Amino acid sequence: MIPSLLAFSLDRPPETADIFLTIDDHRSRRRQFHQARSRGTFSMTAGRGFMNPIAIARWLAREVDALVFRPPTACTYNPLIYARRPHEAYLKRFARQGTETLLLGMNPGPWGMAQTGVPFGEVEHVREFLGITARVDQPAQVHPKRPIEGFDCMRSEVSGRRLWGWVKDRFGSPDAFSKEFLVANYCPLVFMEASGRNRTPDKLPAGEREQLFQLCDEALRRLVRWCGPKRVIGVGSFAAGRARAALGESGLPILSILHPSPASPAANRGWVPQVERQLRSHGIHLPQSPSTRPPRRGAVRTRDES
C-alpha cells in the first residue's frame, strides 16, 4: 500500500484540502485510489492533486506527525503544522515549476524554520527580505528551553542569516532568486533532547530513521516531479546523500555545497566565497551583485555614488 496516495481526494484542489482527515476520510479516499488504479485512470501527474507543493507539505506534515520517537529524543516540533501559514505563503510565492536548482537543507533549526516555517528562515530575513509574516501557533508539546515565539523571536539563526543574506546581496530580491532556485528542507521535524540540545535526523536510531526517511524520500520525489529542476544541490553532505538515496535512479544531477552552520569551521572561514566557487564549479551562473552593477544608462548618480 502507498499511504501517501490517500491524502487528497482525486477531484478536490489541494488548497481547500483539510490538513487532518478522519479515519472515514482515509477509508473513502483509499477506495477512490484503488478504484482509479484498477480502472487505469489514476496518474501521478494528472491534475493538480498531491503534486502541488502545498499538498505535498500537508501530506508530509500528517505522515511524520504520526511517527513515534523515543529517548534520547524528548520532544519534536513539526512546523509544517503549527507554522503552516507562513510555510504555505512561502511555497505559494516562491515555488515555481521549471526552477533551475533545488537547494535542499537537512531539517529546521530551532531559531529559524522552527519559528517561521520557512527553510533556513531566520526571522528578520523572512520578515524584511522575503516579505512573509503570518500567525504561528504552538506545537502540541513545547520544550521549555526551545520556546516557539514565531516572528517575535529575538534569536537569530546563523545558518539562515548567512544563506538568505547571501541571496539578498547577490540577487537583490527574492523574486529574482526564485526564478532560478527553490530552497527546501529534506526533513520537516525538529528533534530535541531533554536538555534542549538539538538532535539531527542522522543521529536517530536505525528503526526511527528508516520510517522517517521513507516519508521524506517520497515527499522529495514528489517535489522534484512538480518542480522539474535541472539539478538538486544538497546544502551539506547529509542532504546531498539523502537526495541521492531518494532520486538516484532519476538521472538528475545531485551535487552539494558547504553548509552555512556556525558549527562548521570551514563555513566560519568565509561561507559565501566558498559556496560561490562551488556553485560556479557546478556550472551555475551567478548574477552580478546589485551593489556592483553599473548604473543604468540615463540614471542620475547621486553625490554619494560618485
Backbone as CSV, one residue per row, in Angstrom:
resi,resn,N_x,N_y,N_z,CA_x,CA_y,CA_z,C_x,C_y,C_z
1,MET,0.847,-1.196,0.000,0.000,0.000,0.000,0.877,1.239,0.000
2,ILE,0.453,2.280,-0.698,1.170,3.540,-0.729,0.346,4.558,0.052
3,PRO,0.650,4.750,1.352,-0.210,5.603,2.164,-0.280,7.027,1.676
4,SER,0.772,7.503,0.983,0.769,8.888,0.549,-0.336,9.175,-0.451
5,LEU,-0.817,8.186,-1.128,-1.839,8.410,-2.135,-3.226,8.558,-1.534
6,LEU,-3.324,8.437,-0.206,-4.632,8.526,0.436,-4.947,9.936,0.903
7,ALA,-3.991,10.847,0.765,-4.109,12.105,1.476,-5.140,13.060,0.889
8,PHE,-5.347,13.044,-0.401,-6.234,14.029,-1.003,-7.188,13.354,-1.978
9,SER,-8.379,13.897,-2.052,-9.343,13.359,-3.000,-8.871,13.608,-4.412
10,LEU,-9.363,12.806,-5.343,-8.900,12.905,-6.721,-9.504,14.085,-7.456
11,ASP,-10.545,14.690,-6.902,-11.193,15.783,-7.622,-11.258,17.069,-6.807
12,ARG,-10.512,17.134,-5.709,-10.582,18.306,-4.843,-9.241,19.029,-4.848
13,PRO,-9.206,20.308,-5.172,-7.931,21.009,-5.220,-7.263,21.051,-3.853
14,PRO,-5.935,20.956,-3.795,-5.237,20.867,-2.527,-5.373,22.104,-1.671
15,GLU,-5.618,23.280,-2.273,-5.722,24.479,-1.461,-6.887,24.397,-0.479
16,THR,-7.908,23.594,-0.791,-9.068,23.505,0.083,-9.078,22.212,0.880
17,ALA,-8.033,21.385,0.716,-7.997,20.122,1.437,-7.706,20.366,2.899
18,ASP,-8.381,19.617,3.775,-8.144,19.744,5.208,-6.788,19.169,5.556
19,ILE,-6.116,19.771,6.545,-4.805,19.261,6.904,-4.902,17.943,7.668
20,PHE,-5.991,17.723,8.352,-6.185,16.457,9.031,-7.444,15.784,8.499
21,LEU,-7.392,14.485,8.356,-8.522,13.716,7.865,-8.967,12.719,8.915
22,THR,-10.247,12.427,8.947,-10.750,11.408,9.853,-10.468,10.024,9.277
23,ILE,-10.674,8.993,10.100,-10.487,7.621,9.628,-11.410,7.336,8.453
24,ASP,-12.664,7.826,8.528,-13.599,7.607,7.416,-13.103,8.290,6.151
25,ASP,-12.497,9.500,6.298,-11.925,10.178,5.142,-10.855,9.310,4.488
26,HIS,-9.974,8.758,5.312,-8.898,7.928,4.781,-9.450,6.700,4.062
27,ARG,-10.455,6.064,4.668,-11.033,4.859,4.048,-11.687,5.212,2.718
28,SER,-12.410,6.336,2.693,-13.075,6.735,1.469,-12.062,7.028,0.371
29,ARG,-10.998,7.735,0.724,-10.016,8.112,-0.289,-9.164,6.915,-0.700
30,ARG,-8.976,5.970,0.210,-8.288,4.729,-0.156,-9.088,3.987,-1.222
31,ARG,-10.421,3.928,-1.027,-11.270,3.267,-2.013,-11.184,3.999,-3.356
32,GLN,-11.227,5.336,-3.335,-11.133,6.102,-4.577,-9.831,5.811,-5.315
33,PHE,-8.735,5.748,-4.554,-7.450,5.492,-5.186,-7.417,4.119,-5.834
34,HIS,-7.838,3.083,-5.095,-7.771,1.727,-5.633,-8.731,1.556,-6.816
35,GLN,-9.891,2.210,-6.740,-10.816,2.141,-7.868,-10.210,2.799,-9.104
36,ALA,-9.587,3.951,-8.910,-8.965,4.645,-10.047,-7.819,3.831,-10.614
37,ARG,-7.026,3.208,-9.730,-5.898,2.420,-10.218,-6.372,1.181,-10.967
38,SER,-7.447,0.545,-10.471,-7.959,-0.656,-11.141,-8.547,-0.321,-12.509
39,ARG,-9.093,0.906,-12.645,-9.648,1.326,-13.937,-8.563,1.853,-14.879
40,GLY,-7.359,2.028,-14.326,-6.279,2.564,-15.145,-6.400,4.057,-15.369
41,THR,-7.174,4.740,-14.516,-7.389,6.177,-14.722,-6.582,7.030,-13.765
42,PHE,-5.815,6.381,-12.865,-5.020,7.155,-11.914,-3.664,7.484,-12.534
43,SER,-3.236,8.724,-12.382,-1.924,9.143,-12.883,-1.235,10.003,-11.843
44,MET,0.076,9.788,-11.668,0.841,10.593,-10.716,0.891,12.053,-11.134
45,THR,0.701,12.317,-12.411,0.837,13.696,-12.879,-0.476,14.292,-13.343
46,ALA,-1.555,13.547,-13.223,-2.832,14.066,-13.697,-3.377,15.112,-12.736
47,GLY,-3.832,16.230,-13.278,-4.455,17.252,-12.470,-3.469,17.866,-11.497
48,ARG,-3.979,18.503,-10.469,-3.120,19.169,-9.513,-2.832,18.264,-8.335
49,GLY,-3.868,17.633,-7.751,-3.698,16.637,-6.710,-2.584,16.917,-5.740
50,PHE,-1.948,15.837,-5.281,-0.907,15.974,-4.277,0.424,16.386,-4.872
51,MET,0.507,16.614,-6.195,1.756,17.076,-6.777,2.025,18.540,-6.461
52,ASN,1.018,19.292,-6.089,1.193,20.682,-5.699,2.057,20.745,-4.433
53,PRO,3.058,21.658,-4.336,3.934,21.699,-3.164,3.203,21.876,-1.847
54,ILE,2.124,22.649,-1.843,1.370,22.816,-0.603,0.729,21.497,-0.193
55,ALA,0.183,20.779,-1.147,-0.424,19.491,-0.844,0.628,18.478,-0.400
56,ILE,1.800,18.500,-1.021,2.887,17.616,-0.599,3.264,17.908,0.851
57,ALA,3.370,19.193,1.188,3.732,19.574,2.550,2.672,19.133,3.545
58,ARG,1.398,19.253,3.174,0.330,18.833,4.087,0.335,17.325,4.287
59,TRP,0.587,16.601,3.203,0.686,15.144,3.342,1.848,14.768,4.252
60,LEU,3.019,15.346,4.006,4.196,15.017,4.802,3.988,15.408,6.263
61,ALA,3.373,16.564,6.501,3.102,17.003,7.873,2.287,15.971,8.628
62,ARG,1.258,15.449,7.974,0.368,14.483,8.593,1.090,13.164,8.860
63,GLU,1.868,12.703,7.873,2.503,11.390,7.996,3.591,11.380,9.063
64,VAL,4.462,12.386,9.070,5.550,12.375,10.059,5.026,12.668,11.454
65,ASP,3.884,13.341,11.555,3.327,13.640,12.873,2.855,12.379,13.575
66,ALA,2.626,11.308,12.824,2.166,10.046,13.417,3.322,9.172,13.893
67,LEU,4.556,9.553,13.589,5.707,8.752,13.987,6.003,8.932,15.470
68,VAL,6.622,7.920,16.057,6.990,7.942,17.480,8.512,7.925,17.590
69,PHE,9.047,8.848,18.387,10.488,8.920,18.609,10.759,8.765,20.102
70,ARG,11.691,7.937,20.424,11.968,7.584,21.819,13.262,8.227,22.297
71,PRO,13.475,8.240,23.639,14.697,8.831,24.190,15.943,8.253,23.513
72,PRO,16.952,9.097,23.313,17.137,10.438,23.906,16.355,11.578,23.258
73,THR,15.563,11.312,22.191,14.673,12.360,21.684,13.555,12.560,22.697
74,ALA,13.454,13.769,23.235,12.451,14.051,24.264,11.287,14.876,23.723
75,CYS,11.506,15.578,22.613,10.476,16.474,22.100,10.712,16.691,20.611
76,THR,9.630,16.752,19.850,9.744,17.054,18.418,8.798,18.197,18.068
77,TYR,9.231,19.026,17.138,8.390,20.088,16.601,8.124,19.793,15.130
78,ASN,6.899,20.076,14.704,6.519,19.906,13.306,6.001,21.247,12.778
79,PRO,6.912,22.125,12.312,6.470,23.455,11.865,5.574,23.444,10.641
80,LEU,5.498,22.320,9.915,4.552,22.256,8.798,3.113,22.303,9.299
81,ILE,2.913,22.046,10.590,1.573,22.130,11.171,1.375,23.460,11.894
82,TYR,2.196,23.731,12.929,1.922,24.924,13.732,2.365,26.223,13.035
83,ALA,3.303,26.122,12.089,3.713,27.292,11.297,3.275,27.114,9.850
84,ARG,2.138,26.484,9.685,1.630,26.191,8.341,1.401,27.450,7.525
85,ARG,0.896,28.507,8.141,0.537,29.713,7.382,1.757,30.343,6.696
86,PRO,2.827,30.655,7.432,3.970,31.233,6.713,4.648,30.239,5.776
87,HIS,4.621,28.950,6.120,5.230,27.958,5.231,4.504,27.913,3.889
88,GLU,3.198,27.896,3.930,2.438,27.838,2.688,2.502,29.161,1.937
89,ALA,2.625,30.272,2.654,2.822,31.561,1.980,4.136,31.554,1.215
90,TYR,5.159,30.961,1.802,6.459,30.838,1.141,6.344,29.986,-0.123
91,LEU,5.704,28.834,-0.009,5.557,27.962,-1.170,4.722,28.621,-2.265
92,LYS,3.639,29.265,-1.857,2.756,29.880,-2.850,3.474,30.962,-3.640
93,ARG,4.345,31.698,-2.977,5.009,32.811,-3.652,6.261,32.380,-4.414
94,PHE,7.021,31.424,-3.864,8.351,31.173,-4.411,8.554,29.808,-5.069
95,ALA,7.652,28.851,-4.872,7.807,27.548,-5.532,7.290,27.662,-6.956
96,ARG,8.161,27.369,-7.930,7.796,27.516,-9.336,8.188,26.273,-10.112
97,GLN,7.335,25.894,-11.028,7.683,24.802,-11.929,8.717,25.279,-12.933
98,GLY,9.673,24.396,-13.232,10.733,24.756,-14.154,11.899,25.457,-13.501
99,THR,11.960,25.451,-12.162,13.098,26.058,-11.482,14.382,25.338,-11.875
100,GLU,15.464,26.081,-11.945,16.740,25.508,-12.371,17.336,24.591,-11.310
101,THR,17.319,25.051,-10.050,18.057,24.370,-8.988,17.212,24.266,-7.729
102,LEU,17.135,23.065,-7.183,16.514,22.852,-5.878,17.631,22.764,-4.854
103,LEU,17.662,23.730,-3.929,18.619,23.723,-2.826,17.978,23.023,-1.644
104,LEU,18.584,21.927,-1.196,17.962,21.071,-0.195,18.749,21.094,1.105
105,GLY,18.098,21.573,2.181,18.692,21.539,3.506,18.338,20.262,4.243
106,MET,18.805,20.148,5.485,18.597,18.925,6.262,17.248,18.952,6.985
107,ASN,17.117,19.789,7.995,15.873,19.909,8.765,15.857,21.260,9.458
108,PRO,14.724,21.675,10.027,14.629,23.023,10.596,15.567,23.226,11.779
109,GLY,16.077,24.451,11.871,16.828,24.855,13.050,15.892,25.456,14.086
110,PRO,16.268,25.423,15.363,15.359,25.877,16.432,15.036,27.361,16.395
111,TRP,15.904,28.181,15.775,15.664,29.626,15.723,15.373,30.097,14.310
112,GLY,15.207,29.157,13.392,14.913,29.503,12.013,13.550,28.997,11.599
113,MET,13.531,27.904,10.824,12.264,27.378,10.339,11.342,26.964,11.477
114,ALA,11.898,26.556,12.609,11.046,26.198,13.752,10.206,27.384,14.203
115,GLN,10.692,28.606,13.964,9.960,29.809,14.357,9.093,30.356,13.230
116,THR,9.577,30.280,11.997,8.918,30.975,10.888,8.250,30.060,9.873
117,GLY,8.585,28.758,9.889,8.023,27.844,8.906,8.680,27.918,7.538
118,VAL,9.733,28.712,7.392,10.416,28.897,6.117,11.787,28.234,6.199
119,PRO,12.196,27.454,5.200,13.513,26.817,5.234,14.643,27.829,5.448
120,PHE,15.522,27.540,6.386,16.602,28.442,6.773,16.044,29.798,7.195
121,GLY,14.848,29.792,7.759,14.064,31.009,7.921,14.407,31.868,9.109
122,GLU,15.597,32.470,9.103,15.954,33.447,10.128,14.917,34.569,10.127
123,VAL,14.443,34.929,11.318,13.244,35.759,11.450,13.330,37.063,10.662
124,GLU,14.407,37.813,10.843,14.496,39.129,10.200,14.477,39.017,8.684
125,HIS,15.191,38.044,8.130,15.230,37.913,6.676,13.890,37.441,6.105
126,VAL,13.196,36.578,6.833,11.881,36.146,6.369,10.914,37.319,6.348
127,ARG,10.945,38.102,7.407,10.004,39.225,7.517,10.381,40.383,6.581
128,GLU,11.660,40.800,6.603,12.061,42.008,5.888,12.443,41.743,4.434
129,PHE,13.102,40.623,4.153,13.558,40.355,2.791,12.536,39.548,1.998
130,LEU,12.055,38.444,2.568,11.069,37.631,1.850,9.674,38.242,1.913
131,GLY,9.442,39.117,2.887,8.150,39.785,2.980,7.041,38.883,3.487
132,ILE,7.401,37.929,4.344,6.412,36.981,4.866,6.251,37.187,6.361
133,THR,5.029,37.402,6.794,4.661,37.367,8.209,3.290,36.716,8.304
134,ALA,3.116,35.888,9.295,1.829,35.217,9.494,1.799,34.659,10.915
135,ARG,0.617,34.363,11.368,0.478,33.820,12.714,1.117,32.453,12.805
136,VAL,1.838,32.239,13.878,2.452,30.946,14.171,1.838,30.423,15.458
137,ASP,1.277,29.228,15.409,0.664,28.629,16.578,1.723,27.932,17.435
138,GLN,1.287,27.156,18.400,2.204,26.436,19.278,2.199,24.941,18.957
139,PRO,3.353,24.285,19.083,3.375,22.826,18.931,2.553,22.159,20.027
140,ALA,2.226,20.907,19.811,1.454,20.162,20.812,2.215,20.065,22.121
141,GLN,3.535,19.931,22.038,4.393,19.878,23.213,5.514,20.877,23.025
142,VAL,5.732,21.745,24.010,6.759,22.777,23.906,7.885,22.485,24.881
143,HIS,9.095,22.451,24.372,10.259,22.273,25.240,10.552,23.608,25.924
144,PRO,10.688,23.628,27.254,10.865,24.913,27.950,12.121,25.675,27.532
145,LYS,13.123,24.973,27.007,14.349,25.642,26.586,14.337,26.019,25.101
146,ARG,13.290,25.636,24.406,13.167,25.964,22.988,11.772,26.506,22.698
147,PRO,11.430,27.682,23.263,10.082,28.237,23.064,9.839,28.614,21.614
148,ILE,8.590,28.536,21.224,8.184,28.976,19.894,7.533,30.340,20.039
149,GLU,8.225,31.364,19.535,7.746,32.739,19.618,7.399,33.317,18.255
150,GLY,7.548,32.494,17.204,7.210,32.937,15.868,8.018,34.148,15.448
151,PHE,7.341,35.120,14.858,8.035,36.300,14.345,8.400,37.290,15.447
152,ASP,8.058,36.971,16.695,8.508,37.774,17.833,9.830,37.265,18.395
153,CYS,10.335,36.172,17.843,11.570,35.586,18.342,12.732,36.552,18.119
154,MET,13.507,36.790,19.159,14.626,37.720,19.082,15.943,37.026,18.757
155,ARG,15.956,35.694,18.783,17.171,34.952,18.443,17.349,34.937,16.924
156,SER,18.588,34.881,16.493,18.889,34.851,15.064,19.617,33.559,14.729
157,GLU,19.118,32.837,13.732,19.773,31.602,13.310,20.876,31.939,12.311
158,VAL,22.104,31.576,12.654,23.256,31.948,11.839,23.164,31.340,10.443
159,SER,22.785,30.060,10.342,22.716,29.405,9.031,21.767,30.156,8.101
160,GLY,20.595,30.499,8.625,19.616,31.209,7.811,20.048,32.618,7.481
161,ARG,20.709,33.283,8.440,21.185,34.645,8.176,22.248,34.633,7.088
162,ARG,23.097,33.617,7.096,24.122,33.520,6.056,23.504,33.215,4.693
163,LEU,22.599,32.245,4.642,22.053,31.844,3.345,21.202,32.949,2.729
164,TRP,20.207,33.452,3.473,19.326,34.469,2.902,20.033,35.811,2.778
165,GLY,21.040,36.054,3.633,21.843,37.260,3.469,22.623,37.234,2.167
166,TRP,23.148,36.048,1.828,23.837,35.896,0.542,22.868,36.111,-0.619
167,VAL,21.674,35.548,-0.518,20.671,35.732,-1.581,20.380,37.223,-1.770
168,LYS,20.204,37.932,-0.681,19.903,39.368,-0.761,21.040,40.132,-1.422
169,ASP,22.281,39.843,-1.011,23.429,40.574,-1.543,23.711,40.222,-3.003
170,ARG,23.510,38.958,-3.376,23.865,38.512,-4.721,22.740,38.761,-5.729
171,PHE,21.493,38.519,-5.318,20.366,38.578,-6.265,19.531,39.855,-6.127
172,GLY,19.593,40.487,-4.967,18.875,41.746,-4.790,17.444,41.605,-4.327
173,SER,16.736,40.597,-4.823,15.336,40.402,-4.439,15.023,38.909,-4.389
174,PRO,14.062,38.508,-3.558,13.701,37.087,-3.514,13.068,36.600,-4.808
175,ASP,12.391,37.481,-5.535,11.774,37.071,-6.791,12.833,36.761,-7.847
176,ALA,13.897,37.563,-7.893,14.978,37.276,-8.835,15.629,35.931,-8.507
177,PHE,15.820,35.661,-7.232,16.411,34.394,-6.810,15.505,33.218,-7.151
178,SER,14.200,33.383,-6.918,13.273,32.264,-7.098,13.017,31.930,-8.558
179,LYS,13.477,32.771,-9.474,13.402,32.412,-10.887,14.350,31.266,-11.213
180,GLU,15.379,31.101,-10.390,16.401,30.092,-10.640,16.475,29.023,-9.549
181,PHE,16.087,29.365,-8.323,16.301,28.481,-7.179,15.025,28.325,-6.350
182,LEU,14.919,27.174,-5.691,13.949,26.968,-4.620,14.688,26.324,-3.462
183,VAL,14.498,26.871,-2.271,15.108,26.318,-1.058,14.066,25.484,-0.330
184,ALA,14.418,24.254,0.016,13.514,23.355,0.732,14.329,22.570,1.748
185,ASN,13.638,21.891,2.647,14.294,21.003,3.603,13.888,19.564,3.331
186,TYR,14.818,18.655,3.559,14.532,17.232,3.382,13.568,16.734,4.460
187,CYS,13.875,17.012,5.706,13.043,16.554,6.836,12.388,17.767,7.474
188,PRO,11.100,17.693,7.804,10.421,18.859,8.358,10.446,18.959,9.880
189,LEU,10.992,17.964,10.561,10.893,17.898,12.020,12.132,18.452,12.717
190,VAL,11.893,19.014,13.910,12.955,19.436,14.822,12.985,18.422,15.971
191,PHE,14.177,17.929,16.294,14.330,16.945,17.366,15.153,17.549,18.493
192,MET,14.671,17.369,19.725,15.376,17.905,20.890,15.514,16.840,21.960
193,GLU,16.640,16.873,22.642,16.858,16.010,23.791,16.309,16.692,25.037
194,ALA,16.318,15.996,26.164,15.741,16.550,27.387,16.427,17.846,27.804
195,SER,17.717,17.951,27.515,18.480,19.147,27.862,18.147,20.338,26.963
196,GLY,17.441,20.083,25.877,17.185,21.107,24.879,18.164,21.047,23.724
197,ARG,19.142,20.176,23.827,20.134,20.035,22.761,19.474,19.571,21.469
198,ASN,19.884,20.202,20.368,19.359,19.828,19.055,19.870,18.440,18.671
199,ARG,18.991,17.636,18.069,19.353,16.282,17.646,19.015,16.173,16.163
200,THR,20.012,15.905,15.337,19.794,15.871,13.896,19.259,14.506,13.456
201,PRO,18.570,14.456,12.316,17.937,13.199,11.885,18.908,12.037,11.719
202,ASP,20.133,12.325,11.323,21.102,11.247,11.133,21.514,10.586,12.439
203,LYS,21.199,11.215,13.587,21.547,10.648,14.888,20.429,9.786,15.469
204,LEU,19.302,9.675,14.783,18.192,8.853,15.276,18.550,7.381,15.170
205,PRO,17.946,6.517,16.002,18.153,5.067,15.864,17.721,4.586,14.484
206,ALA,18.297,3.487,14.054,18.075,2.996,12.686,16.602,2.803,12.372
207,GLY,15.840,2.218,13.292,14.425,1.970,13.038,13.637,3.254,12.859
208,GLU,13.938,4.265,13.665,13.252,5.550,13.542,13.665,6.270,12.273
209,ARG,14.946,6.199,11.942,15.424,6.820,10.702,14.733,6.215,9.489
210,GLU,14.610,4.905,9.462,14.050,4.240,8.287,12.628,4.701,8.018
211,GLN,11.797,4.736,9.044,10.410,5.172,8.849,10.349,6.625,8.397
212,LEU,11.147,7.472,9.038,11.145,8.889,8.706,11.661,9.123,7.291
213,PHE,12.761,8.464,6.950,13.386,8.707,5.651,12.516,8.209,4.501
214,GLN,11.753,7.158,4.708,10.848,6.693,3.651,9.850,7.782,3.286
215,LEU,9.315,8.457,4.288,8.342,9.515,4.032,9.005,10.738,3.411
216,CYS,10.161,11.121,3.933,10.855,12.291,3.402,11.352,12.042,1.982
217,ASP,11.796,10.809,1.697,12.208,10.465,0.331,11.049,10.647,-0.640
218,GLU,9.876,10.143,-0.248,8.718,10.232,-1.132,8.304,11.689,-1.355
219,ALA,8.324,12.492,-0.283,7.979,13.905,-0.436,8.964,14.612,-1.368
220,LEU,10.251,14.276,-1.243,11.254,14.884,-2.118,11.023,14.486,-3.569
221,ARG,10.726,13.206,-3.811,10.464,12.769,-5.186,9.277,13.522,-5.775
222,ARG,8.237,13.724,-4.996,7.052,14.432,-5.484,7.363,15.897,-5.776
223,LEU,8.152,16.517,-4.889,8.502,17.915,-5.120,9.343,18.055,-6.390
224,VAL,10.261,17.124,-6.601,11.091,17.164,-7.802,10.234,16.954,-9.048
225,ARG,9.262,16.039,-8.990,8.370,15.844,-10.142,7.646,17.139,-10.490
226,TRP,7.199,17.851,-9.465,6.433,19.066,-9.703,7.334,20.202,-10.191
227,CYS,8.475,20.390,-9.541,9.363,21.498,-9.889,10.083,21.262,-11.212
228,GLY,10.490,20.006,-11.454,11.259,19.706,-12.649,12.598,20.404,-12.708
229,PRO,13.383,20.422,-11.622,14.654,21.140,-11.656,15.685,20.441,-12.534
230,LYS,16.690,21.201,-12.955,17.789,20.623,-13.717,18.791,19.921,-12.813
231,ARG,18.796,20.308,-11.541,19.739,19.721,-10.591,19.211,19.890,-9.172
232,VAL,19.674,19.031,-8.286,19.412,19.165,-6.847,20.754,19.348,-6.155
233,ILE,20.844,20.365,-5.328,22.083,20.625,-4.598,21.805,20.503,-3.110
234,GLY,22.460,19.558,-2.474,22.335,19.410,-1.036,23.161,20.468,-0.325
235,VAL,22.529,21.163,0.612,23.259,22.115,1.448,23.842,21.308,2.596
236,GLY,25.054,20.827,2.391,25.684,19.911,3.334,25.637,18.481,2.821
237,SER,26.494,17.642,3.384,26.636,16.265,2.891,25.430,15.397,3.213
238,PHE,24.757,15.651,4.346,23.602,14.821,4.693,22.498,14.976,3.656
239,ALA,22.140,16.213,3.336,21.058,16.454,2.377,21.413,15.898,1.007
240,ALA,22.662,16.062,0.594,23.076,15.522,-0.704,22.971,14.005,-0.710
241,GLY,23.369,13.377,0.403,23.279,11.914,0.490,21.855,11.414,0.436
242,ARG,20.951,12.098,1.126,19.552,11.676,1.109,18.936,11.923,-0.277
243,ALA,19.331,12.992,-0.944,18.823,13.231,-2.299,19.275,12.115,-3.232
244,ARG,20.519,11.657,-3.083,20.998,10.554,-3.930,20.219,9.278,-3.635
245,ALA,19.914,9.041,-2.356,19.162,7.840,-1.998,17.750,7.879,-2.551
246,ALA,17.128,9.050,-2.521,15.739,9.167,-2.973,15.613,9.287,-4.478
247,LEU,16.600,9.921,-5.125,16.469,10.281,-6.540,17.522,9.622,-7.417
248,GLY,18.298,8.720,-6.854,19.443,8.172,-7.567,19.128,7.581,-8.920
249,GLU,17.960,6.995,-9.082,17.608,6.353,-10.350,16.991,7.326,-11.358
250,SER,16.819,8.566,-10.964,16.172,9.536,-11.856,17.120,10.102,-12.907
251,GLY,18.404,9.973,-12.675,19.378,10.556,-13.591,19.605,12.036,-13.376
252,LEU,18.950,12.614,-12.388,19.082,14.037,-12.098,20.430,14.295,-11.433
253,PRO,21.185,15.286,-11.879,22.451,15.602,-11.204,22.203,16.006,-9.753
254,ILE,22.938,15.392,-8.838,22.810,15.691,-7.411,24.187,16.109,-6.910
255,LEU,24.272,17.352,-6.458,25.540,17.955,-6.092,25.468,18.422,-4.641
256,SER,26.519,19.066,-4.170,26.496,19.550,-2.788,27.293,20.838,-2.670
257,ILE,26.944,21.627,-1.660,27.699,22.816,-1.288,27.898,22.793,0.222
258,LEU,28.788,23.628,0.686,29.092,23.727,2.113,27.880,24.236,2.883
259,HIS,27.608,23.622,4.019,26.512,24.075,4.873,26.943,25.338,5.616
260,PRO,26.034,26.316,5.782,26.412,27.569,6.447,26.422,27.511,7.971
261,SER,26.330,26.345,8.557,26.243,26.218,10.011,27.468,26.797,10.721
262,PRO,27.268,27.509,11.825,28.406,28.008,12.601,29.190,26.874,13.268
263,ALA,28.610,25.662,13.291,29.328,24.510,13.821,30.377,23.998,12.840
264,SER,30.366,24.526,11.620,31.325,24.125,10.601,32.510,25.079,10.592
265,PRO,33.712,24.616,10.960,34.883,25.508,10.905,35.109,26.077,9.513
266,ALA,34.850,25.275,8.476,35.038,25.766,7.110,34.084,26.913,6.808
267,ALA,32.815,26.774,7.221,31.837,27.835,6.965,32.203,29.114,7.695
268,ASN,32.848,28.993,8.836,33.248,30.170,9.609,34.464,30.883,9.016
269,ARG,35.071,30.274,8.010,36.209,30.916,7.344,35.778,31.585,6.039
270,GLY,34.546,32.027,5.996,34.042,32.714,4.798,33.160,31.799,3.980
271,TRP,31.907,31.683,4.389,30.992,30.753,3.717,30.669,31.220,2.300
272,VAL,30.388,32.499,2.124,29.923,32.998,0.816,30.932,32.750,-0.302
273,PRO,32.188,33.185,-0.186,33.107,32.946,-1.313,33.318,31.467,-1.621
274,GLN,33.328,30.625,-0.589,33.496,29.190,-0.831,32.302,28.617,-1.585
275,VAL,31.092,28.998,-1.165,29.888,28.470,-1.810,29.761,28.987,-3.238
276,GLU,30.108,30.230,-3.451,30.026,30.754,-4.815,31.014,30.048,-5.739
277,ARG,32.192,29.707,-5.236,33.126,28.918,-6.048,32.535,27.544,-6.354
278,GLN,31.907,26.926,-5.356,31.297,25.611,-5.568,30.170,25.679,-6.584
279,LEU,29.316,26.685,-6.465,28.205,26.819,-7.403,28.708,27.028,-8.826
280,ARG,29.704,27.869,-8.989,30.253,28.097,-10.323,30.902,26.831,-10.879
281,SER,31.539,26.046,-9.990,32.134,24.786,-10.450,31.069,23.793,-10.886
282,HIS,29.838,23.961,-10.379,28.714,23.116,-10.798,28.045,23.648,-12.067
283,GLY,28.608,24.700,-12.637,28.061,25.238,-13.877,26.930,26.227,-13.685
284,ILE,26.795,26.790,-12.496,25.710,27.724,-12.213,26.207,29.158,-12.374
285,HIS,25.521,29.905,-13.211,25.861,31.312,-13.415,25.231,32.140,-12.301
286,LEU,26.025,32.978,-11.664,25.533,33.870,-10.629,25.512,35.298,-11.172
287,PRO,24.443,36.033,-10.917,24.366,37.409,-11.429,25.350,38.323,-10.710
288,GLN,25.640,39.431,-11.324,26.470,40.434,-10.670,25.705,41.009,-9.495
289,SER,26.389,41.179,-8.385,25.745,41.718,-7.196,25.168,43.093,-7.489
290,PRO,23.940,43.383,-7.024,23.327,44.696,-7.310,24.195,45.865,-6.896
291,SER,24.974,45.712,-5.824,25.786,46.826,-5.332,26.956,47.135,-6.254
292,THR,27.321,46.175,-7.130,28.456,46.402,-8.029,28.032,46.588,-9.484
293,ARG,26.726,46.568,-9.750,26.270,46.766,-11.128,26.417,48.222,-11.532
294,PRO,26.817,48.473,-12.766,26.903,49.869,-13.221,25.511,50.476,-13.306
295,PRO,25.398,51.788,-13.134,24.077,52.427,-13.212,23.497,52.293,-14.611
296,ARG,22.168,52.224,-14.683,21.508,52.151,-15.976,21.781,53.426,-16.772
297,ARG,21.800,53.287,-18.099,22.030,54.445,-18.960,20.944,55.489,-18.718
298,GLY,21.367,56.694,-18.472,20.411,57.774,-18.218,20.099,57.953,-16.747
299,ALA,20.582,57.012,-15.899,20.314,57.150,-14.470,21.152,58.284,-13.898
300,VAL,20.598,59.000,-12.942,21.295,60.124,-12.318,22.042,59.610,-11.110
301,ARG,23.349,59.820,-11.088,24.169,59.400,-9.967,24.090,60.463,-8.869
302,THR,23.959,60.041,-7.635,23.972,60.959,-6.518,25.416,61.264,-6.152
303,ARG,25.600,62.271,-5.317,26.946,62.659,-4.923,27.632,61.515,-4.188
304,ASP,26.886,60.764,-3.371,27.486,59.648,-2.633,27.939,58.543,-3.542
305,GLU,27.354,58.432,-4.757,27.700,57.351,-5.666,28.891,57.705,-6.551
306,SER,29.261,58.977,-6.574,30.327,59.407,-7.469,31.704,59.132,-6.876
